[in-house]
Amino acid sequence: MRLYLASTSPARRALLAQTGIEPVLVAPGVDEDAAVARREAELGRSLTGPELVSLLAVAKASAVADAEVAGRTVDGFVFGGDSAFEVDGRLYGKPHDPEVARQRWREMLAVGGGTLWSGHCVLDRRADRSGAVAATPSQPGGAVRADTVPPVRPLPASTAGDGVIADVTPGGSAMVADGDRVVAVDSAVLTFAADVSADEIDAYVASGEPLEVAGAFTIDGRAAAYITRIDGAPSAVVGLSLPMLRSMLLRGFGATWHELWAL
């Protein structure tokens, strides 16, 4: 069974590869700024963290799901993901500029930490779905403890078009299902070391690592030494929540994780 990753992110590909999954990488070509601007214009306000990452996750997966990849139609599951870091009510995307990254680190350290929002969307584009077992909110794909994954809810009619998820508390998660689509948001609360110096910030920014990543840090890189605690799935901080993706496949489509392994 194939998993198409609507992303060219090396971190997301490596994360999946570590678990035995070799995804097909496809650049979604989504204008993220335009998509967010349209949604905010419709709402007349700024998007929350969960709204932003779920909106873009859906947009990315949708852009790849009905496209041709290497001259062939997509046959498998399509995953789209997005991340944003929230500090004291402010959402941080990719800083791009060294001075912006430096200022964000000062602000993050002053507060002490923040919430990493991770948006997920899985679309079922398997050519043969005859053996699929669709899970439902009242009949999940497997037995679960109440504290491990959020319940699968029907997608509210008001958000059926874009799959936006709004009601998630920091450190929490939510999952909604709508036919061949499952959308979810997971989050992790991070605590930074209290004694990171200005010299350390300058050295980290000079490495170039924080410039093109949400929140201006990577937990799987040089910044790992500056993060003292993670409350939530560590993989969500890297780029996608592996426990959430597994749950989406199982509870949304009756597909097991090991079916995606590249054996």
Stockholm file with secondary structure:
# STOCKHOLM 1.0

chainA/1-263         MRLYLASTSPARRALLAQTGIEPVLVAPGVDEDAAVARREAELGRSLTGPELVSLLAVAKASAVADAEVAGRTVDGFVFGGDSAFEVDGRLYGKPHDPEVARQRWREMLAVGGGTLWSGHCVLDRRADRSGAVAATPSQPGGAVRADTVPPVRPLPASTAGDGVIADVTPGGSAMVADGDRVVAVDSAVLTFAADVSADEIDAYVASGEPLEVAGAFTIDGRAAAYITRIDGAPSAVVGLSLPMLRSMLLRGFGATWHELWAL
#=GR chainA/1-263 SS CCEEESCCCHHHHHHHHHTTCCCEECCCCCCHHHHHHHHHHHHTSCCCHHHHHHHHHHHHHHHHHTSEETTEECCEEEEEEEEEEEETTEEECCCCSHHHHHHHHHHHHHHTEEEEEEEEEEEEECSCCTTCCCCBTTBCSSCCCTTTSCCEEECCGGGTTTCCCCCCCTTCEEEEEETTEEEEEEEEEEEECTTCCHHHHHHHHHTSGGGGSGGGCCTTTGGGGGEEEEESCHHHHHTSCHHHHHHHHHHHHCCCGGGGSCC
#=GC SS_cons         CCEEESCCCHHHHHHHHHTTCCCEECCCCCCHHHHHHHHHHHHTSCCCHHHHHHHHHHHHHHHHHTSEETTEECCEEEEEEEEEEEETTEEECCCCSHHHHHHHHHHHHHHTEEEEEEEEEEEEECSCCTTCCCCBTTBCSSCCCTTTSCCEEECCGGGTTTCCCCCCCTTCEEEEEETTEEEEEEEEEEEECTTCCHHHHHHHHHTSGGGGSGGGCCTTTGGGGGEEEEESCHHHHHTSCHHHHHHHHHHHHCCCGGGGSCC
//
